[in-house]
Amino acid sequence: MLFKNITIDDKEIIEKYTKQNNYFLCEHCFTDIFIWRYNYSTKYCIQDDFLFIKMKTHEDKKEMYLAPIGSGDLKKAIELIIEDSKQRNIPFIMISISEEIKIKIEEIMPEVFDFEENRDNADYIYLAEDLINLKGKKFHSKRNFINRFKQTYENRWIFEDITEDNAHEVFNYQLKWYEENRGIGDNNSLFSETSAIAQALKNFKALELKGGLLRLDGNIIAFTLASRSAYDMFTVQIEKAEHSINGAYQIINNEFAKKNFEGVKYVDREEDLGIEGLRKAKLSYNPVLMGVNYNAVLKKNDF
């Protein structure tokens, strides 16, 4: 199989496949594929009316394939990447398998794969109207944070759209955030995220991104980036705010939702990566469902 590097010019052809169905997985969003392509050595191939994507793990550079996306013969498509792995002399690993695709695979290729649920990479899916309106008891604490922020910083804060004109300010804020947080978390992950944000901002218009930032006394204290990943869903790629300012995360989330999420049903806020604090924060917004995904390996190497 001939796998190619991904460029911004590949957006239309890749989205022809990724937007066919909404599997509630951020790995099927072109923006995610594109901005993280250097970090995961991501390549793609179009063959037999299927999109194939191959990448490497960031830590140990282990190669793996995303589940093929297309409308043709799924069994033949999977057999193609199994054969490709043999030719490359690498263990076969298939990732980003939705519940729907898993069921299909088990029907057409019974007893071929061992599946393992990847909980740390499950996407958190919310109703857009919930994030916009924050109605009811379940969002009481969110409303309190927002109200206290507005009272504390009355006439001192402003929300504005990210544009090509202020994108450089956003990236300068990210560089500042990176320097302040080095040594606290995983430096490699922080650097990779900064690289991905640079790619997003550099290609802001071509990716058709939506972005918002929050200023306090003229200074950026939060920003977020998202793209329309399916006909009925936005995916939030990045959300950043000052932890030391109570309500900053809640207000950037809500202001951005009110400005951008009318007209779609779902918002994918991506995974928690097994980070306890991030999991707690994402659960606190009451996801309506989880984008469960599975990894698969062959039961027998001689398939």
C-alpha positions as CSV (number, residue, x, y, z in Angstrom):
1,M,0.0,0.0,0.0
2,L,1.2,3.5,-0.9
3,F,0.9,5.7,2.2
4,K,1.5,9.4,1.7
5,N,2.2,12.3,4.0
6,I,-0.8,14.5,4.9
7,T,-1.0,18.1,3.7
8,I,-3.6,20.8,4.0
9,D,-4.6,20.2,0.4
10,D,-5.8,16.7,1.4
11,K,-8.6,18.0,3.5
12,E,-11.4,17.6,1.0
13,I,-10.5,14.0,-0.1
14,I,-10.0,12.8,3.5
15,E,-13.2,14.5,4.7
16,K,-15.1,12.7,1.9
17,Y,-14.6,9.6,4.0
18,T,-14.5,10.9,7.6
19,K,-17.8,12.8,7.3
20,Q,-19.7,9.8,5.8
21,N,-20.7,8.6,9.2
22,N,-20.4,10.1,12.7
23,Y,-18.6,7.5,14.8
24,F,-18.1,10.0,17.7
25,L,-14.3,9.6,17.6
26,C,-11.9,12.6,17.3
27,E,-9.4,10.4,15.3
28,H,-11.9,10.7,12.4
29,C,-11.7,14.5,12.4
30,F,-9.4,16.0,9.7
31,T,-8.2,18.8,12.0
32,D,-7.0,16.3,14.6
33,I,-5.4,14.2,12.0
34,F,-3.6,17.2,10.4
35,I,-2.4,19.2,13.4
36,W,-1.0,16.1,15.2
37,R,0.5,14.5,12.0
38,Y,4.1,15.3,12.9
39,N,3.8,14.0,16.4
40,Y,2.4,10.7,15.2
41,S,4.1,10.4,11.8
42,T,0.6,10.1,10.3
43,K,0.2,9.0,6.7
44,Y,-2.8,8.1,4.6
45,C,-3.8,6.0,1.6
46,I,-7.0,5.9,-0.6
47,Q,-7.6,2.5,-2.1
48,D,-10.8,0.5,-3.1
49,D,-12.9,3.4,-1.9
50,F,-11.6,3.3,1.6
51,L,-9.5,5.7,3.6
52,F,-6.6,4.1,5.4
53,I,-4.5,5.9,8.0
54,K,-1.3,4.7,9.6
55,M,0.5,6.3,12.5
56,K,3.1,5.7,15.2
57,T,2.7,5.9,19.0
58,H,4.4,9.0,20.3
59,E,6.3,7.2,23.0
60,D,7.8,4.0,21.5
61,K,7.1,4.7,17.7
62,K,5.0,1.5,17.4
63,E,3.1,1.5,14.1
64,M,-0.6,1.0,14.0
65,Y,-3.6,1.4,11.6
66,L,-6.9,3.2,12.2
67,A,-9.9,1.1,11.3
68,P,-10.6,1.6,7.5
69,I,-13.3,4.2,6.7
70,G,-15.4,3.7,3.6
71,S,-18.4,2.1,2.0
72,G,-16.9,-0.8,0.2
73,D,-15.9,-4.3,1.2
74,L,-14.7,-3.9,4.9
75,K,-13.3,-7.4,5.1
76,K,-11.1,-6.8,2.0
77,A,-10.0,-3.5,3.4
78,I,-8.9,-5.0,6.7
79,E,-7.1,-7.8,4.9
80,L,-5.2,-5.2,2.9
81,I,-3.7,-3.6,6.1
82,I,-3.0,-7.0,7.6
83,E,-1.0,-7.8,4.5
84,D,0.6,-4.4,4.6
85,S,1.8,-5.0,8.2
86,K,3.3,-8.4,7.1
87,Q,5.2,-6.7,4.3
88,R,6.5,-4.1,6.7
89,N,7.3,-6.8,9.2
90,I,5.5,-5.1,12.0
91,P,2.9,-6.5,14.5
92,F,-0.7,-5.8,13.4
93,I,-2.5,-3.3,15.6
94,M,-5.8,-1.6,14.6
95,I,-7.1,1.3,16.6
96,S,-10.0,3.8,16.7
97,I,-12.6,1.1,16.2
98,S,-16.0,2.4,17.1
99,E,-18.7,0.1,18.7
100,E,-20.5,0.1,15.4
101,I,-17.4,-0.9,13.4
102,K,-16.5,-3.5,16.0
103,I,-19.9,-5.2,15.6
104,K,-19.4,-5.3,11.8
105,I,-15.9,-6.7,12.1
106,E,-17.1,-9.5,14.4
107,E,-19.8,-10.4,11.9
108,I,-17.6,-10.5,8.8
109,M,-14.4,-11.8,10.5
110,P,-15.5,-13.9,13.5
111,E,-12.8,-15.1,15.9
112,V,-10.0,-13.2,14.0
113,F,-9.3,-10.4,16.5
114,D,-9.0,-9.8,20.2
115,F,-10.6,-6.5,21.1
116,E,-9.7,-4.3,24.0
117,E,-11.7,-1.2,25.0
118,N,-9.5,1.9,25.2
119,R,-11.2,3.8,28.0
120,D,-8.5,6.5,28.3
121,N,-9.2,7.5,24.7
122,A,-12.9,7.5,24.8
123,D,-14.4,10.7,23.6
124,Y,-16.8,12.8,25.7
125,I,-19.9,13.7,23.7
126,Y,-22.2,16.5,24.9
127,L,-25.5,18.0,23.7
128,A,-24.7,21.4,22.2
129,E,-27.8,22.9,23.9
130,D,-26.5,21.8,27.3
131,L,-23.2,23.6,26.8
132,I,-25.0,26.7,25.5
133,N,-27.8,27.0,28.1
134,L,-26.4,25.2,31.2
135,K,-29.9,24.6,32.4
136,G,-30.9,22.6,35.5
137,K,-29.4,21.4,38.7
138,K,-26.6,19.4,37.0
139,F,-25.1,22.6,35.8
140,H,-25.6,24.6,38.9
141,S,-21.9,24.8,39.8
142,K,-21.0,25.9,36.3
143,R,-23.5,28.8,36.5
144,N,-22.1,29.8,39.9
145,F,-18.5,29.9,38.6
146,I,-19.6,32.0,35.6
147,N,-21.7,34.4,37.7
148,R,-18.9,34.9,40.2
149,F,-16.4,35.6,37.4
150,K,-18.7,38.2,35.9
151,Q,-19.3,39.9,39.3
152,T,-15.6,39.8,40.2
153,Y,-14.3,41.1,36.9
154,E,-17.2,43.3,35.8
155,N,-16.3,45.5,32.8
156,R,-12.8,44.1,32.8
157,W,-13.2,41.0,30.6
158,I,-14.2,40.4,27.0
159,F,-14.7,37.4,24.8
160,E,-13.7,37.7,21.1
161,D,-13.3,35.5,18.1
162,I,-9.9,34.2,17.1
163,T,-9.0,35.5,13.6
164,E,-5.9,35.5,11.5
165,D,-5.3,39.0,12.9
166,N,-5.0,38.0,16.6
167,A,-3.8,34.4,16.1
168,H,-0.2,35.5,16.9
169,E,-1.3,36.8,20.3
170,V,-2.9,33.4,21.0
171,F,0.3,31.5,20.2
172,N,2.3,33.9,22.3
173,Y,-0.1,33.1,25.2
174,Q,0.5,29.4,24.5
175,L,4.2,29.8,24.6
176,K,3.9,31.6,27.9
177,W,1.6,28.9,29.2
178,Y,4.1,26.2,28.1
179,E,7.0,27.9,29.9
180,E,5.0,28.3,33.1
181,N,4.0,24.6,33.1
182,R,7.3,23.0,32.0
183,G,8.4,20.6,34.7
184,I,4.9,20.3,36.1
185,G,3.6,17.8,33.5
186,D,5.0,15.7,30.8
187,N,7.4,18.1,28.9
188,N,7.2,16.0,25.7
189,S,3.4,16.1,25.7
190,L,3.4,19.8,26.4
191,F,5.8,20.5,23.5
192,S,3.7,18.2,21.2
193,E,0.6,20.1,22.1
194,T,2.3,23.4,21.5
195,S,3.4,22.2,18.1
196,A,-0.2,21.1,17.3
197,I,-1.6,24.5,18.3
198,A,1.0,26.1,16.0
199,Q,-0.2,24.0,13.1
200,A,-3.9,24.9,13.9
201,L,-3.2,28.6,14.1
202,K,-1.0,28.7,11.0
203,N,-3.7,26.9,9.0
204,F,-6.6,28.5,10.8
205,K,-8.6,29.6,7.7
206,A,-7.8,26.5,5.5
207,L,-8.9,24.2,8.4
208,E,-12.1,26.3,8.7
209,L,-11.6,26.5,12.4
210,K,-13.7,28.4,14.9
211,G,-11.8,30.0,17.8
212,G,-12.5,32.2,20.8
213,L,-10.3,33.9,23.4
214,L,-11.0,35.5,26.7
215,R,-9.3,38.7,27.8
216,L,-9.0,40.1,31.3
217,D,-7.7,43.7,31.5
218,G,-6.7,43.3,27.9
219,N,-4.6,40.2,28.4
220,I,-5.5,36.7,27.1
221,I,-6.3,34.3,29.9
222,A,-8.1,31.6,27.9
223,F,-8.6,30.3,24.4
224,T,-10.3,27.5,22.5
225,L,-10.3,26.0,19.0
226,A,-12.8,23.7,17.4
227,S,-13.9,22.5,14.0
228,R,-17.0,20.9,12.5
229,S,-16.1,17.2,12.3
230,A,-19.5,15.8,11.2
231,Y,-22.8,17.2,9.8
232,D,-24.2,17.2,13.4
233,M,-21.1,17.8,15.5
234,F,-18.3,20.1,16.4
235,T,-15.0,18.8,17.9
236,V,-13.1,20.9,20.4
237,Q,-9.4,20.4,19.7
238,I,-8.0,22.8,22.3
239,E,-9.2,24.5,25.4
240,K,-6.8,26.4,27.6
241,A,-7.3,28.8,30.6
242,E,-5.6,30.2,33.6
243,H,-6.1,27.7,36.5
244,S,-5.5,30.5,39.0
245,I,-8.5,32.5,37.8
246,N,-11.7,31.0,39.0
247,G,-14.3,30.7,36.3
248,A,-12.0,31.2,33.4
249,Y,-12.5,27.7,32.1
250,Q,-16.2,27.8,32.6
251,I,-16.7,31.1,30.9
252,I,-14.6,30.4,27.8
253,N,-16.5,27.1,27.4
254,N,-19.9,28.8,27.7
255,E,-19.2,31.9,25.6
256,F,-17.7,29.9,22.8
257,A,-20.6,27.5,22.9
258,K,-23.1,30.3,22.6
259,K,-21.3,31.8,19.7
260,N,-20.6,28.7,17.7
261,F,-22.7,25.6,18.5
262,E,-26.2,26.7,17.5
263,G,-27.3,24.4,14.7
264,V,-25.5,21.2,15.7
265,K,-26.7,18.5,18.0
266,Y,-23.4,17.3,19.5
267,V,-20.0,18.6,20.8
268,D,-17.1,16.2,21.1
269,R,-14.7,17.4,23.8
270,E,-12.3,14.5,23.1
271,E,-10.6,12.2,25.6
272,D,-9.2,12.4,29.1
273,L,-6.0,10.4,28.4
274,G,-6.5,8.7,31.8
275,I,-5.6,11.9,33.6
276,E,-7.7,12.0,36.8
277,G,-8.3,15.7,37.0
278,L,-9.2,15.9,33.3
279,R,-11.6,13.0,33.7
280,K,-13.3,14.7,36.6
281,A,-13.6,18.0,34.7
282,K,-15.1,16.3,31.6
283,L,-17.5,14.2,33.6
284,S,-18.7,17.4,35.4
285,Y,-20.2,18.7,32.2
286,N,-22.5,15.6,32.0
287,P,-21.7,13.9,28.7
288,V,-24.8,12.5,26.9
289,L,-22.7,9.6,25.6
290,M,-19.1,8.3,25.3
291,G,-17.4,7.7,22.0
292,V,-16.1,4.3,23.0
293,N,-13.3,2.9,20.9
294,Y,-11.4,-0.4,20.8
295,N,-8.0,-1.6,19.8
296,A,-7.7,-5.0,17.9
297,V,-4.9,-7.5,17.5
298,L,-4.9,-10.8,15.6
299,K,-5.7,-13.9,17.6
300,K,-3.3,-15.8,15.3
301,N,-0.3,-14.4,13.5
302,D,-0.8,-16.7,10.6
303,F,-4.1,-15.2,9.5
